[in-house]
């Protein structure tokens, strides 16, 4: 069987916290026959906090999807044994409602319509930014679970109001620049989980950037000076990235 199940690897201090709503883990099925693309997606999703299973063909993926309650699936169109659209149609015929993002090199309106008519929930054209894939996955899962997007984030004595775009630490206002705010929001949404420099670069700058640059170190240094003067909240995981914890 050309499939593999991946447990979520831990980094840094103690147990790595799994992403999820109401304390549950988020499990994603990746169906992609190109080994490089599959590895890229699977590695990125695991770094983002998801648990990932990968299948290289539609037939084996169908077995996985029929026996495991996935929170979402990322499915390529051109697959051996059973193509992506047929795979989705088989899922829907069995009343399996797993949200599906279709991946395809074909981006015409007709191709998108075919994908959605087959039962896909979203359609992403290759090549794509990984940050866009994770954002779309998050949106699909949120809609499927009918969980409202929070308007306020809190980690310890740090509080962020997403509507007024204001931040307080211990009840006192903290003035942040645009990218400092974006970085803190990203860290707060992933509180307790290690985020890599590459993940931050993709999310904050939204374009290809040399991960060896010190731009993230400088941004983290500025943010830490404003929200963590005691150096107890924003911790550096050497060689991996950063983690925000309650003080």
N, C-alpha and C positions, 0 to 999 in steps of 0.2 A: 504494500500500500504506500503510495507516494505522498504520505502526509506525515506531519510531525507536530507533536504537542510540546509547547514550551511553557515551563513554569516561569514565574517572574523572578528575576535575579535581584538580590539585595545589594545595596551600596551603603558604605559608611556605617552609621551608628545603628546597631540593632536590626530589627526586622523592617524590611522595605514595606511601606504601607501601600496596599493595592488601591487603585482608583475605583470609585464606585459611588452609587447613590445609596443612601440609607445603610452604609456599611457594607454593601455587597460588592463583589469583584466584577469588573467589566471584562468580558471575554469576547475576543474578536476572531472570526474565521477569515483567513486570507487565502484566496483561491487564485493562484498565479503560477504559470508554468515557466516563466523566465526566472531563473535562479537568482540573478543579480537584483532584479526588481523585487522579488519576493523577500530576499534577505534585507534589502533596504527598508521595505515597509515593515517587516516583522521586527527588525532591530529598533526602528524608530518608535513603533507602537509600544514595545516593551519599555523603552526608555521613558515614554510618556506615561507609563503606569498601567498599561493594559496587559492582560494575559492573552497570549496569541497562539492559535493553532494554524498550521499552514498545510495546504494541499496543492499538488501540482497538476491535478486533472479534475474534471467535473464529476466523474463517477464516484471517486473516493470522497470528494468533498460532500457529495450528497449523503453518503453514509454518515459522515461526521455531523452534518446539519440535522439529520433525522434523529440522531441519538444524543446530541448535546444542545442545551438551550443557550445559544449565542445571543449576545446583546446586539451584535451587528456583524455584517460580512462585507468584505471588500473583494469584488469578483471581476476578474479579467474576462473580456468577451471571447477572445480566441484561446480556447483550451482544448487539449486532447481528450479523446473518449466521449466527453459530453461538453458542448460549448457553454459559455457563460449564460446566454439568454435561455437556453434549454434548461440549464441547472436552476435558474430562478423560476421558470415556469413550473418545473417539477416541485419546487418548494411550495409555491403558491397553491398548486393543485392539492397538496397535502395539508393545506391550511396552516403552514408554517409562516409566521408573520415577521420573522427576523428582518430588521431593516437592512437593505442592501445598497451599497455604493458600487456602481459599475465603473470599471476602468477600461478605457479604449483609446486607441490611437486615432479612431475615427470620430470627428467632431461635428459632422454635419447635422442639420436640424432633423433630417430623416433618421439618422442613426440614433440620436437622442430620443426621438419619439418611439422608435422600436424598443429601446432599452426600458423606457418607462412603461410602455404597453406590456412588456413581458413581465412586469412586476417589480422592476427596480425602483428604488426610492430616490436615488440621486445618480448623477452621471458626471464623471470627472475625466477630462481628456488628458492623455499622456502627451508630453511630459507635464508633470504637475509639481507644485510646491508641497512639500510634506506638511507644512503648517496649514495649508488649505485642506488637505485630507483629514487631519485631526480635527479641525474646526467643523468640517461637515459631519464627521462621525459623531462628535459631541452633540451637534444639533439634532441629528437623527435619533440618537439614544434619548436625548432629553424629550423630544416629541413623543417617542414610543412609550416612555415611562410617565409622560405627562407631568414631568417635574418642572416647576417654574424656575426661570433663571433668577438667581439671587440678585438683589440690588445693593446688598451690603455684605462685605467680607470682614471677618474678624479672625485674628490669630493672636492669642494672648491679649495684651493691652493695645495691640495695633488694630485700628478699625478703618475701613475704606468704604465710602459711600460712592457707588458707581454712578448715581444720578447727578449728584452735585460735584463729583470728581474731587472730593476732599478726603484728607487723611488725618487721623489723630493718633497720637501715641500717649497713653496714659491720660487721655482726655484733652491733651494739648494739641493744637493744630500744627501740622507739619507741611511746609510748602515744598512741593516737588515739581521739577521740570517735567515736560511731557514724557520723555523716555524713562525717567526715574519712576514716574507713576506707572507706566506700562510694565516696567520690570517688576515693581512691587506687586502689581495686580497679578502678574504671571506667577510670581513666587507664592503669593497668598492662595491662589487657586490650586497650587501644588504643594501646599504646606505639609511639611513632614516628609516630602519626597525629594530626592536629589534630582536637580535639573542640570543638564550639561550645557556647556558654552554654545555648542551647535544649536541646541534647542532654543536657547535665548536669542541667539543671532537671527534664527529664522523667524521667531515670533516678534521680536522688537524691530528689526531692521527690514524684514520681509523681502530680502534679496540675498543672492549668493555673496558670502563674505568669508574671508580667510579665517578659519577657526583659531589660527595661531596668533592672530592680532590681539593686542591688549585692550581693545575698545571695551570689551565686557568687563575686564578687571577694573578699568577706570570708572565705568558706570556703576559697578557694584561698590567700589570704594566711596563714590559720592553718595549713593543711597545709604550705605552703612553709616556714614557720618551723620545722616539726618534721622534715621530710624533706630539705629543700634549703637549708640555711643559706648555702651558697656560691653559690646561684642558678645552678646549672649543669644541673639536672635538669628542673625544671618551668618551662617557658618560656611566655611570653605571646605569642601571635600577634595583634598589634594589629588590632582590628576583626573578628577571626575567632573566636578562642578560645584554647585551651591545648594544649600537647603535652608529654608526658613522654618524656624521652630518658635513655639511660644516661649517667652522668656521665663 
